[in-house]
Amino acid sequence: MSIDNNSHAGMLAQSVGDFVKRGADLPRVRALSQTHAEFDRAQWRQLAELGWLGVLVPESCGGLGLGLAEAAIVTEGLGRALTPEPYTAVAILSARVLEHAAATPLREELLTGLVTGDRIPVLAWQEQADDFGGLQIAATATPFEGGYRVSGQKKFVIGASAADGYLVTAQAKDGLQLLWVPRDAAGCSTGLHPLADGRSYGEITFKDVTVPREQVLATGGAARAALDRALDHAAATASAELVGVMKRANEMSLDYMKTRVQFGKAIGSFQALQHRAVDLYIQQELADAVLRDVIGQLDDAPADIARALAASRAKSRCADAALAITRAAIQFHGAIGFTEDCDVGLYVKRAMTVSAWLGNARTHRARYARLSVQAQRKEAA
């Protein structure tokens, strides 16, 4: 996002930029992908020490109590460096769910641990590829004296490789349940599947997992409201990550066009490439402008439909722009762009995974159209 360097937001953006230059760089990303670790606990603790894991967490739990504008600045900066740690999945998605869960000792413990980096709670809500909103839930929570027994499976869980436990959605007779299930709970197993960018997603299976009542975080309408709000806010901040990815890929392309010589001239002097570069820059600026507008609305969105419309608007625009810009970056680099050693390929892969996560551009356009009709009918009634 475009930011005044002298403002509070500008100083935060500068801080993130300095951080990624000191170690959150591409050689580290490559090294982690080769070991399949995808996560550096020491790096995660640094994010905690800087306060960024607690950007959205209330001050009463040790967080900063800020808004999505600040969270988006951090996410965009980390996106420029392709930071593999699951910042959006934990510091945004899980934090937002927990923030609006019932005020229990467990909620306070999880939020406090999230802020310090000692606990990594990950939301496990999705079961089908076409249901990023978690509306089609087959996982069941069967009541027994003292709690529930949970059975079912969750897929596409980002951050599962490092998770200490899961915030799980399941259906019970008395409505939707949001439950805390430790990773090592009896009957809970985690399988990891590779993503295009070297990270992985989790497939979590629950077989009669005992969940005491003390580990119930929200029930019924409160659980649904917490989940929906968290997913919309995470979709917006994932859009900020895509903006960071596309901006850095664009910079790499322009730098290469200034130095690559063909027919005795830098290829950046060729009019056809100049026109294409301008078109892509316009897409970048449109995406950035939409993101700024949406982030400014989301914290105080007056209604669920308004919030969902804003989130879908950002994700669809930023996903399309990021894919177009990163794919063009490969072409600008020519044959070398297709090689494993060329860094621009890493940006294509990250754009592919983040664009698909939490709903791709096509899904969000369809959602936007559907919700627009609902809003019009509601206004007319």
C-alpha positions in Angstrom: 0.0 0.0 0.0 1.1 3.6 -0.6 2.1 5.1 2.7 3.5 8.4 4.0 7.0 7.5 5.2 6.7 10.1 8.0 3.5 8.6 9.5 3.1 5.9 12.1 2.2 3.5 9.3 5.3 4.6 7.3 7.6 3.8 10.2 6.0 0.4 10.6 6.5 -0.3 6.9 10.2 0.7 7.2 10.6 -1.6 10.2 9.2 -4.5 8.3 11.5 -3.7 5.3 14.5 -3.6 7.6 13.6 -6.9 9.2 13.3 -8.8 5.9 16.6 -7.4 4.8 18.3 -8.8 7.9 17.4 -12.4 7.4 13.9 -13.0 6.1 15.4 -13.4 2.6 15.2 -15.7 -0.4 18.2 -17.8 0.5 16.5 -18.7 3.7 13.3 -19.5 1.9 15.1 -21.8 -0.5 17.0 -23.5 2.4 13.7 -24.2 4.3 12.0 -25.5 1.2 14.8 -28.0 0.7 14.5 -29.3 4.2 10.7 -29.3 4.1 10.8 -27.5 7.4 9.0 -24.4 6.0 9.1 -22.8 9.5 11.8 -21.3 11.6 10.8 -21.1 15.3 13.6 -18.5 15.9 12.2 -16.3 13.2 8.7 -16.7 14.6 9.9 -15.5 18.0 11.5 -12.5 16.3 8.1 -11.6 14.8 6.7 -11.9 18.4 9.4 -9.7 19.9 8.7 -7.0 17.3 5.0 -7.2 18.4 3.7 -8.1 15.0 2.0 -11.4 16.1 -0.1 -9.3 18.4 -1.1 -6.5 16.0 -4.8 -7.5 16.2 -4.8 -9.0 19.7 -6.4 -6.9 22.4 -4.0 -5.1 24.8 -5.6 -7.1 27.7 -4.0 -10.2 26.3 -0.6 -8.5 25.6 -1.3 -7.5 22.1 -1.1 -4.1 20.4 -4.9 -3.8 19.8 -4.4 -2.2 16.4 -6.4 -2.7 13.2 -6.2 -4.3 9.8 -4.4 -1.4 8.3 -1.3 -2.1 10.4 -1.7 -5.9 9.9 -1.8 -5.4 6.1 1.4 -3.3 6.2 3.2 -6.2 8.0 1.7 -8.8 5.7 2.7 -6.9 2.5 6.2 -6.4 3.8 6.6 -10.1 4.6 5.1 -11.0 1.2 7.8 -9.1 -0.6 10.4 -11.4 1.0 8.2 -14.5 0.6 8.4 -15.1 4.3 7.3 -18.7 4.7 6.1 -18.5 8.4 2.2 -18.6 8.5 1.7 -15.0 9.6 -1.8 -14.6 8.1 -3.0 -18.0 9.1 -2.1 -17.4 12.8 -1.7 -13.7 13.5 -4.8 -12.8 11.5 -7.1 -15.8 11.0 -6.6 -17.5 14.4 -6.3 -14.2 16.3 -9.5 -12.9 14.9 -11.4 -16.1 15.7 -10.1 -16.1 19.3 -10.7 -12.4 19.8 -14.4 -13.0 19.2 -14.7 -16.3 21.1 -16.2 -16.5 24.6 -14.1 -14.8 27.3 -12.7 -18.0 29.0 -9.4 -18.7 30.6 -8.5 -20.9 27.6 -9.1 -18.0 25.2 -6.9 -15.7 27.2 -4.2 -18.4 27.4 -4.2 -19.0 23.7 -4.2 -15.3 22.7 -1.4 -14.5 25.2 0.7 -17.5 23.9 0.1 -16.4 20.3 1.4 -12.9 21.1 4.6 -14.2 22.7 5.1 -16.9 20.0 4.9 -19.7 22.6 1.6 -21.0 21.2 0.7 -21.5 17.6 -3.1 -22.1 17.3 -4.2 -22.8 13.7 -7.8 -22.7 12.4 -9.1 -25.9 10.9 -12.4 -25.2 9.3 -12.4 -26.2 5.6 -13.5 -29.6 4.4 -14.1 -29.2 0.7 -12.0 -27.3 -2.0 -14.9 -25.1 -3.1 -16.1 -24.1 0.4 -13.6 -21.6 1.7 -16.4 -20.2 4.0 -16.7 -23.5 5.9 -20.5 -23.7 5.3 -20.5 -27.4 4.5 -19.3 -29.0 7.7 -19.5 -32.8 8.1 -17.3 -33.0 11.2 -19.5 -33.9 14.2 -19.3 -33.0 17.9 -21.3 -35.6 19.8 -22.1 -34.5 23.4 -21.2 -36.6 26.4 -21.1 -35.8 30.1 -18.4 -33.3 30.4 -17.9 -32.3 26.7 -17.9 -33.5 23.2 -16.4 -36.3 21.1 -15.2 -34.9 17.7 -15.0 -37.0 14.5 -14.3 -35.8 11.0 -11.6 -34.4 8.7 -10.4 -30.9 7.9 -8.3 -30.1 4.8 -6.2 -27.3 3.4 -5.0 -26.2 6.8 -2.2 -23.7 6.3 0.3 -23.6 9.2 -0.5 -27.2 10.3 3.2 -28.2 10.1 4.0 -25.9 13.1 0.7 -25.9 14.9 0.5 -26.7 18.6 -3.2 -27.3 18.2 -6.3 -26.6 16.2 -9.3 -24.3 16.4 -11.8 -26.8 15.0 -15.4 -26.3 13.7 -17.8 -29.1 14.1 -21.6 -29.6 14.0 -23.5 -30.6 17.2 -27.2 -30.9 17.9 -27.2 -27.4 19.5 -25.4 -25.8 16.5 -21.9 -25.1 15.3 -19.1 -25.6 17.8 -15.7 -23.9 17.8 -13.3 -26.2 19.8 -9.7 -26.3 20.8 -8.0 -29.6 20.1 -4.3 -30.0 21.0 -2.2 -31.5 18.2 -1.2 -34.5 20.4 -4.8 -35.2 21.5 -5.7 -38.9 21.3 -7.4 -39.6 18.0 -6.0 -36.5 16.3 -3.6 -37.1 13.4 -2.0 -34.6 11.0 -1.0 -35.4 7.5 1.0 -32.8 5.4 0.7 -32.3 1.6 3.1 -30.1 -0.5 2.1 -26.8 -2.0 3.6 -25.3 -5.1 5.7 -22.8 -3.2 7.5 -25.3 -1.1 5.2 -25.1 2.0 2.5 -27.5 2.8 -1.1 -27.7 3.9 -2.5 -30.0 6.6 -5.1 -32.7 6.5 -6.3 -33.2 10.0 -8.3 -36.3 11.0 -10.3 -36.6 14.2 -11.5 -40.0 15.5 -13.6 -39.7 18.6 -11.3 -37.0 20.0 -12.4 -36.1 23.5 -12.9 -32.3 24.0 -13.8 -31.2 27.5 -16.3 -28.4 27.9 -13.4 -26.1 29.0 -12.1 -26.3 25.5 -15.3 -25.1 23.8 -14.5 -21.5 22.6 -17.8 -20.6 21.0 -21.2 -22.1 20.2 -24.0 -21.5 17.6 -24.3 -18.1 16.2 -21.4 -16.7 18.1 -19.1 -19.4 16.5 -20.4 -18.6 13.0 -20.0 -14.9 13.5 -16.4 -15.3 14.7 -15.5 -17.6 11.8 -17.1 -15.4 9.1 -15.4 -12.2 10.3 -12.1 -13.9 10.7 -12.2 -15.4 7.1 -13.1 -12.0 5.6 -10.3 -10.2 7.4 -7.8 -12.9 6.5 -8.9 -12.7 2.8 -8.1 -9.0 2.9 -4.7 -9.4 4.5 -3.9 -12.3 2.1 -4.6 -9.7 -0.6 -2.0 -7.5 1.0 0.5 -10.3 0.8 -0.3 -10.7 -2.9 0.4 -6.9 -3.3 3.8 -7.4 -1.8 4.5 -10.3 -4.0 3.4 -8.5 -7.2 5.3 -5.3 -6.4 8.6 -7.2 -5.8 8.1 -9.3 -8.9 7.5 -6.1 -11.0 10.6 -4.5 -9.6 12.7 -7.6 -10.5 11.3 -7.5 -14.0 12.1 -3.8 -14.5 15.6 -4.2 -13.2 16.2 -7.1 -15.5 14.9 -5.2 -18.5 17.4 -2.4 -17.8 20.3 -4.8 -17.8 19.5 -7.5 -20.4 20.9 -6.6 -23.7 19.7 -7.9 -27.0 20.5 -6.7 -30.5 22.9 -4.2 -28.9 20.2 -2.6 -26.7 18.6 -3.1 -23.3 15.4 -4.9 -23.8 13.7 -2.2 -21.7 14.1 0.1 -24.7 11.8 -2.0 -26.9 8.4 -0.4 -27.2 6.4 -3.6 -27.1 7.9 -4.5 -23.7 7.4 -1.0 -22.4 3.7 -1.0 -23.3 3.3 -4.4 -21.5 5.2 -3.2 -18.5 2.9 -0.2 -18.2 -0.2 -2.3 -18.5 1.0 -4.5 -15.6 2.0 -1.5 -13.5 -1.6 -0.2 -13.9 -2.9 -3.6 -12.7 -0.6 -3.3 -9.7 -1.7 0.2 -8.8 -5.4 -0.7 -9.2 -5.0 -3.7 -6.9 -3.1 -1.5 -4.4 -5.8 1.2 -4.5 -8.6 -1.4 -4.0 -6.7 -2.9 -1.1 -6.3 0.5 0.6 -10.0 1.3 0.1 -11.1 -2.1 1.5 -8.8 -2.1 4.5 -10.1 1.3 5.4 -13.7 -0.2 5.5 -13.2 -3.6 7.1 -12.5 -2.8 10.7 -15.7 -0.8 11.0 -17.9 -2.5 8.4 -21.5 -1.8 9.4 -22.9 -5.2 8.4 -21.8 -8.7 7.5 -22.7 -8.2 3.8 -20.7 -5.0 3.6 -17.7 -6.7 5.1 -18.0 -9.7 2.9 -18.4 -7.6 -0.2 -15.3 -5.6 0.7 -13.2 -8.7 1.3 -14.2 -10.4 -2.0 -13.5 -7.2 -3.9 -10.0 -7.1 -2.6 -9.2 -10.8 -3.0 -10.5 -11.1 -6.5 -8.7 -8.0 -7.8 -5.4 -8.8 -6.0 -5.4 -12.4 -7.0 -5.8 -11.7 -10.7 -3.2 -8.9 -10.7 -0.6 -11.0 -8.8 -1.0 -14.0 -11.2 -0.8 -11.7 -14.2 2.3 -9.8 -13.0 4.3 -12.8 -11.8 3.6 -14.9 -14.9 4.6 -11.9 -17.1 7.8 -11.6 -14.9 8.8 -15.1 -16.1 8.3 -14.1 -19.7 10.3 -10.8 -19.2 13.2 -12.9 -17.9 13.1 -15.2 -21.0 14.5 -18.7 -20.8 16.3 -18.0 -17.5 13.0 -17.2 -15.9 11.9 -20.9 -16.2 15.0 -22.2 -14.4 14.9 -23.2 -10.7 17.8 -20.9 -9.9 15.9 -17.8 -11.0 14.2 -16.1 -8.0 11.3 -14.7 -10.0 9.9 -18.3 -10.2 9.5 -18.3 -6.4 7.2 -15.3 -6.7 5.0 -17.1 -9.3 4.6 -20.1 -7.0 3.7 -17.9 -3.9 1.2 -16.0 -6.0 -0.4 -19.3 -7.1 -0.8 -20.6 -3.6 -2.0 -17.4 -1.9 -4.4 -16.6 -4.8 -6.1 -20.0 -4.3 -6.1 -19.9 -0.5 -9.3 -18.5 1.1 -11.0 -18.5 -2.3 -9.6 -17.7 -5.7 -10.5 -14.7 -7.9 -13.4 -16.5 -9.7 -14.9 -17.7 -6.4 -14.8 -14.2 -4.9 -16.3 -12.6 -8.0 -19.2 -15.0 -7.9 -19.6 -14.3 -4.2 -19.6 -10.6 -4.8 -22.3 -10.9 -7.4 -24.5 -13.0 -5.2 -24.0 -10.8 -2.1 -24.7 -7.6 -4.2 -28.1 -9.0 -5.2 -28.8 -9.8 -1.6 -27.9 -6.3 -0.5 -30.0 -4.7 -3.2 -33.0 -6.8 -2.2 -32.5 -6.0 1.5 -32.3 -2.3 0.7 -35.4 -2.4 -1.4 -37.4 -4.3 1.2 
